[in-house]
């Protein structure tokens, strides 16, 4: 198991390096000039002399390769520069907002698992009956519903019309209900379909047939043989769901004025605040990769075939 974890950790290094190169190039090779953005945000007239001085100050007059390795060296020391808007260290501001985003994503994940698993099991056990049709229809509608549109509809219904929930901001536990549900709906529906399909496959497995022939009670057959083996794909999908939730938080946080990393990043994109954008993209990638690593380790713990033999080579 330790060897399996070490191999996965070693794979993270080249992956994050490739991502860092892509992030750096996407921002540097775009139409927007970082020096011009810096002057605009500093309210300095963009004369030729001012542009030259800013490029010298920010190191933008050096070759692109030199700029990248200079930025990478500072990033390895956890120094991502200063924000063009506030002048504060970028990493400090992102870490200030990150707990709020993780809180929102964590509640969304609880909703995804807490509702998706029962709905998927209910649908599989009532195949081709009304509960199955209901959950499949709900999953189709949920996957097709944009999170920002759902957020506006929830605010209109539960805040404006009914007055049950606060519409914006972060404070009491009531503030997180609508943002978390808006963020989790798509993942919840995908999870419901996944557990239904997985359970239907396991119901036709030979081990289940033999258990029933031996006279094992149906509740034990479903719990110990069908449901337990059906959870492996669900656990695997958790890593993808976490990436979806972190990415979707960028939109949902702006709809509900949630003070998280996503809202801060959108403000940085609007202001062309390049240091914040670079750090945000790299941080989200690292969180996504780490969450998938944890899922790989959990799957390997649940199913030893993934760390021995062919499964370990995938």
C-alpha positions in Angstrom: 0.0 0.0 0.0 2.8 2.4 0.8 4.5 1.7 -2.5 1.2 2.3 -4.3 0.8 5.7 -2.6 4.4 6.7 -3.4 3.9 5.9 -7.0 0.9 8.1 -7.2 2.7 10.9 -5.4 5.6 10.7 -7.9 3.1 11.1 -10.8 1.9 14.3 -9.3 5.2 16.1 -9.9 5.2 16.0 -13.8 1.5 16.7 -13.9 1.7 19.8 -11.8 4.7 21.0 -13.8 2.8 20.6 -17.1 -0.1 22.5 -15.6 2.1 25.3 -14.4 3.5 25.7 -17.9 0.0 25.8 -19.5 -1.2 28.3 -16.9 1.8 30.6 -17.4 1.6 30.5 -21.2 -2.2 30.9 -21.4 -2.0 34.1 -19.4 1.2 35.5 -20.9 0.4 34.8 -24.6 -3.0 36.3 -24.5 -4.0 39.7 -25.9 -3.9 41.4 -22.5 -0.6 43.0 -21.5 0.1 42.5 -17.7 2.0 45.8 -17.7 -1.0 47.6 -19.1 -3.3 45.9 -16.6 -1.0 46.9 -13.7 -1.0 50.6 -14.9 -4.7 50.6 -15.3 -5.4 49.2 -11.8 -2.8 51.6 -10.4 -4.5 54.5 -12.2 -1.3 55.5 -13.9 -1.5 57.0 -17.4 -0.1 54.2 -19.8 2.8 56.2 -21.4 5.7 54.5 -23.1 8.0 55.4 -20.3 5.5 54.1 -17.6 5.1 50.8 -19.6 8.8 50.3 -19.8 9.3 51.0 -16.1 6.5 48.5 -15.2 7.9 45.8 -17.5 11.3 46.3 -15.9 9.8 46.2 -12.4 7.7 43.0 -13.1 10.4 41.3 -15.1 8.3 41.3 -18.3 11.1 42.5 -20.5 13.1 39.3 -20.1 12.7 36.2 -22.3 9.5 34.1 -21.7 11.5 31.1 -20.5 13.4 33.1 -18.0 10.1 34.6 -16.7 8.6 31.2 -16.3 11.5 29.7 -14.3 11.7 32.8 -12.2 7.9 32.5 -11.4 8.3 28.8 -10.8 11.2 29.3 -8.4 9.2 31.8 -6.4 6.1 29.5 -6.5 8.0 26.6 -5.1 8.8 28.9 -2.2 5.0 29.7 -1.9 5.6 33.2 -3.2 3.0 34.0 -5.9 3.6 37.7 -6.0 1.4 40.7 -5.1 -2.1 41.5 -6.3 -2.2 44.3 -8.9 -5.4 45.6 -7.2 -4.7 45.4 -3.5 -0.9 45.0 -3.4 -1.3 42.2 -0.8 0.4 38.8 -1.2 -1.8 36.7 -3.5 -1.5 33.4 -1.6 -2.6 35.0 1.7 -5.8 36.3 0.1 -6.6 33.0 -1.5 -6.0 31.1 1.7 -8.3 33.6 3.4 -11.2 32.8 1.1 -10.4 29.1 0.6 -12.1 27.8 3.8 -15.4 29.3 2.7 -15.2 27.5 -0.7 -14.2 24.2 0.9 -17.1 24.6 3.4 -19.5 25.1 0.5 -18.0 22.2 -1.5 -18.1 20.0 1.6 -21.8 20.6 2.2 -22.5 20.1 -1.5 -20.7 16.8 -1.3 -22.7 15.7 1.7 -25.9 16.5 -0.3 -24.6 14.6 -3.3 -23.8 11.5 -1.3 -26.7 11.8 1.2 -29.4 12.0 -1.5 -27.7 10.4 -4.5 -27.0 7.0 -2.8 -30.5 6.5 -1.5 -32.1 7.6 -4.7 -29.8 5.3 -6.8 -30.5 2.3 -4.5 -34.2 3.0 -4.5 -34.2 3.2 -8.3 -32.2 0.0 -8.7 -34.4 -2.0 -6.3 -37.6 -0.7 -8.1 -36.3 -1.2 -11.7 -38.9 -0.2 -14.4 -41.4 0.9 -11.7 -42.5 4.4 -10.8 -39.6 5.1 -8.3 -37.2 4.2 -11.1 -38.9 6.4 -13.6 -39.1 9.2 -11.1 -35.3 9.1 -10.2 -34.3 8.8 -13.9 -36.5 11.7 -14.8 -35.1 13.8 -11.9 -31.6 12.9 -13.0 -32.2 13.9 -16.6 -33.6 17.3 -15.5 -30.9 17.9 -12.9 -28.0 17.2 -15.3 -29.6 19.6 -17.9 -30.2 22.5 -15.4 -27.5 25.2 -15.2 -26.4 25.9 -11.7 -26.6 29.7 -12.1 -30.2 29.5 -13.4 -31.2 27.1 -10.6 -29.6 29.6 -8.1 -31.7 32.5 -9.4 -34.9 30.4 -9.3 -34.2 29.3 -5.7 -33.6 32.9 -4.6 -36.8 34.0 -6.3 -38.8 31.2 -4.7 -37.4 30.7 -1.2 -36.1 34.3 -0.5 -38.3 36.7 -2.4 -41.6 34.9 -2.5 -41.6 32.7 0.6 -39.0 34.5 2.7 -37.7 31.3 4.2 -34.0 31.6 3.4 -31.5 34.4 3.2 -30.7 35.3 -0.4 -27.0 36.4 -0.3 -23.8 36.2 1.8 -22.5 33.9 4.4 -23.5 33.7 8.1 -25.9 31.2 9.6 -26.2 27.6 8.4 -29.3 28.8 6.5 -27.1 30.8 4.1 -25.4 27.6 2.7 -28.6 25.7 1.8 -29.4 27.2 -1.5 -25.8 27.6 -2.8 -24.9 24.0 -1.8 -28.0 22.6 -3.5 -27.4 24.6 -6.6 -23.8 23.5 -6.7 -24.5 19.8 -6.0 -27.5 19.1 -8.2 -25.6 17.9 -11.2 -23.2 15.7 -9.2 -26.2 14.4 -7.2 -28.0 13.3 -10.4 -24.8 11.8 -11.9 -24.2 9.9 -8.7 -27.8 8.6 -8.7 -27.5 7.2 -12.2 -24.1 5.7 -11.4 -25.2 3.8 -8.3 -28.3 2.5 -10.1 -26.3 1.2 -13.0 -23.6 -0.3 -10.8 -26.2 -2.1 -8.6 -28.1 -3.5 -11.6 -24.8 -5.0 -12.8 -24.0 -6.5 -9.4 -27.4 -8.0 -9.1 -26.6 -10.2 -12.1 -23.2 -11.3 -10.7 -22.6 -15.0 -10.0 -21.8 -14.3 -6.4 -25.2 -12.8 -5.8 -26.9 -15.8 -7.6 -24.9 -18.3 -5.4 -25.8 -16.3 -2.2 -29.5 -16.6 -3.0 -29.2 -20.3 -3.8 -27.6 -20.8 -0.4 -30.6 -19.2 1.2 -29.0 -16.0 2.4 -31.6 -13.4 3.4 -32.3 -10.9 0.7 -31.4 -7.9 2.9 -27.9 -9.4 3.4 -27.5 -10.2 -0.3 -28.3 -6.5 -1.1 -26.2 -5.1 1.7 -23.1 -7.3 1.7 -22.9 -8.4 -1.9 -24.7 -5.9 -4.2 -24.4 -2.5 -2.4 -20.8 -3.0 -1.1 -19.4 -4.0 -4.5 -21.4 -1.2 -6.2 -19.7 1.5 -4.1 -16.3 1.1 -5.9 -17.4 3.2 -8.9 -19.1 5.7 -6.7 -15.9 6.2 -4.6 -14.0 6.6 -7.9 -16.5 9.3 -9.0 -16.1 11.3 -5.8 -12.8 12.7 -7.1 -14.5 13.9 -10.2 -17.4 15.3 -8.2 -15.0 17.3 -6.0 -13.5 18.8 -9.1 -16.9 19.6 -10.5 -17.9 21.2 -7.1 -14.8 23.3 -6.9 -15.1 24.4 -10.5 -18.8 25.1 -10.2 -18.2 27.2 -7.1 -16.9 30.0 -9.3 -20.3 30.5 -10.8 -22.5 29.7 -7.7 -20.4 31.9 -5.4 -21.1 34.9 -7.6 -24.8 34.2 -7.8 -25.2 34.1 -4.0 -22.4 36.6 -3.2 -20.6 33.8 -1.3 -17.2 35.1 -0.1 -15.1 32.3 -1.5 -12.2 31.7 -3.8 -14.4 31.5 -6.9 -15.8 35.0 -6.3 -12.4 36.4 -5.7 -11.1 34.8 -8.8 -13.9 36.2 -11.0 -13.0 39.7 -9.6 -9.4 39.0 -10.6 -10.3 38.0 -14.1 -12.4 41.1 -14.5 -9.5 43.3 -13.3 -6.9 41.3 -15.3 -5.1 40.6 -12.0 -2.6 38.1 -13.4 -0.8 37.0 -10.2 -4.2 36.1 -8.6 -5.3 34.3 -11.8 -2.1 32.2 -11.9 -2.2 31.2 -8.3 -6.0 30.4 -8.4 -5.6 28.1 -11.4 -2.7 26.3 -10.0 -4.4 26.0 -6.6 -7.6 24.5 -8.1 -5.6 22.1 -10.1 -3.6 21.0 -7.1 -6.8 20.5 -5.1 -8.4 18.5 -7.9 -5.3 16.3 -8.3 -5.0 15.7 -4.5 -8.7 14.8 -4.2 -8.2 12.2 -7.0 -5.1 10.9 -5.2 -7.1 10.4 -2.0 -9.8 8.6 -4.0 -7.2 6.3 -5.6 -5.9 5.4 -2.2 -9.3 4.7 -0.8 -10.3 2.5 -3.8 -7.0 0.6 -3.4 -7.8 0.0 0.2 -11.3 -1.2 -0.6 -10.2 -3.4 -3.5 -6.7 -4.9 -3.3 -6.8 -5.8 -7.0 -6.1 -2.2 -7.8 -2.7 -2.2 -6.0 -1.7 -5.8 -7.0 -1.4 -7.2 -10.4 -3.0 -5.5 -13.4 -5.0 -3.0 -11.4 -1.8 -1.5 -10.0 -0.4 -0.9 -13.4 -3.4 1.2 -14.6 
